[in-house]
Each structure stands twice: as C-alpha cells, then as structure tokens.
Amino acid sequence: LGHHPTASRDPHGGTFPPRALESALRVDPPLLYASGHGHGLQVLTAPAPRNLLVIGGGSFENGASIAWKDDTRFATAAAGFMRVDLEEDGSGRILVFTVEADGTAREVWQGPLD
C-alpha cells in the first residue's frame, strides 16, 4: 500500500516509486500493490507485483482522462472505490464500484486476483 502508484494511465498519476520500493517489489513481489494519487480507478497488470490497483477516484467531475494500454484490465475516471475479496482456498477477486453524487454505489467491474 502506498500513496504513489508504480504505474498509472492518467496524466496526474505518472510513476513515482522510489528506487528502494521498486527494488523491493521485484525481489519479493506482493500479490498486489494498491495506491492512490491518480484521479480515477485503475486495475493494471505488471510483472511484479502482478496486480496494480490505483484508487484515486474520490472526487466527482475531476476531469481526468484515463488511457487504456495492453496492461489495463479496467479503468474509469469516475469516483468510487475497490474491494478485494480473499477466499479460504487462496483465490481472490478485485471488485470496482463507482459512486454517484447521491452516494449510490454500483459494482462496475470484477476480475480475478491473479
């Protein structure tokens, strides 16, 4: 868990990992790395860690544009949050929810925790 993403597809997000963090993630990669800083909700795939979650979608009408690339599993500029469900058998799922201005949350995407 960190503030800056190791990768991002929105103009504000960029990549900011300190060398020590980047090195640690390569040597002993966690199952996922979650961060904020960006202005949207993004689920990306990378070599290590395999699952990158950028959860910076806490404001409405932020004007962000999110680019999709080969490593993008899901991306939206909408406000919202993510949830990770872990099962006893070791499997897991990533769930993405958007939130409307009236507070209504809606699941918009889910995928396996690889």
Residue pairs with C-beta under 8 A, 6 or more apart in sequence:
1 33
1 34
1 35
2 17
2 21
2 33
2 34
2 35
3 35
3 36
3 37
4 15
4 16
4 17
4 35
4 37
5 13
5 14
5 15
5 16
5 17
5 33
5 35
5 36
5 37
5 38
5 42
5 52
5 54
6 15
6 17
6 21
6 22
6 25
6 33
6 35
6 46
6 52
7 13
7 15
7 44
7 46
7 52
7 54
7 71
8 14
8 15
8 37
8 38
8 42
8 44
8 54
9 42
9 44
9 54
9 66
9 67
9 68
9 69
9 72
9 75
10 38
10 39
10 40
10 42
10 54
10 56
10 64
10 65
10 66
10 67
10 75
10 77
11 64
11 65
12 37
12 38
12 39
12 56
12 64
13 37
13 38
13 39
13 40
13 42
13 54
13 56
16 37
17 25
25 33
25 48
25 49
26 48
29 48
29 49
29 50
30 49
31 49
31 50
31 51
31 92
31 113
32 49
32 50
32 51
32 52
32 53
32 84
32 94
32 113
33 49
33 51
33 52
33 53
34 53
34 54
34 55
34 82
35 52
35 53
35 54
35 55
35 56
36 54
36 55
36 56
37 54
37 56
38 54
38 55
38 56
38 57
38 64
39 56
39 57
39 59
39 62
39 63
39 64
39 77
40 54
40 56
40 57
40 62
40 64
40 66
40 75
40 76
40 77
40 78
41 54
41 55
41 56
41 57
41 74
41 75
41 76
41 78
41 80
41 81
41 82
41 96
41 98
42 52
42 53
42 54
42 66
42 72
42 74
42 75
43 51
43 52
43 53
43 72
43 73
43 74
43 75
43 82
43 94
43 96
43 109
43 111
44 51
44 52
44 53
44 54
44 71
44 72
44 73
45 51
45 52
45 71
45 73
45 114
46 52
46 71
50 114
51 94
51 113
51 114
53 82
53 84
53 94
55 81
55 82
57 76
57 77
57 78
57 79
57 80
57 81
57 98
58 79
58 81
59 79
60 79
60 101
62 77
62 79
63 77
64 77
65 77
66 75
66 76
66 77
67 75
68 75
73 111
74 96
74 108
74 109
74 111
76 96
76 98
76 108
78 98
78 99
78 108
79 98
79 99
80 96
80 97
80 98
80 99
80 105
80 108
81 97
81 99
81 105
82 94
82 95
82 96
82 97
83 94
83 95
83 97
84 92
84 93
84 94
84 95
84 113
85 92
85 93
85 95
86 92
86 113
91 112
91 113
92 112
92 113
93 110
93 111
93 112
93 113
94 110
94 111
94 112
94 113
95 107
95 109
95 110
96 107
96 108
96 109
96 110
97 105
97 106
97 107
97 108
98 105
98 106
98 108
99 105
99 106
100 106
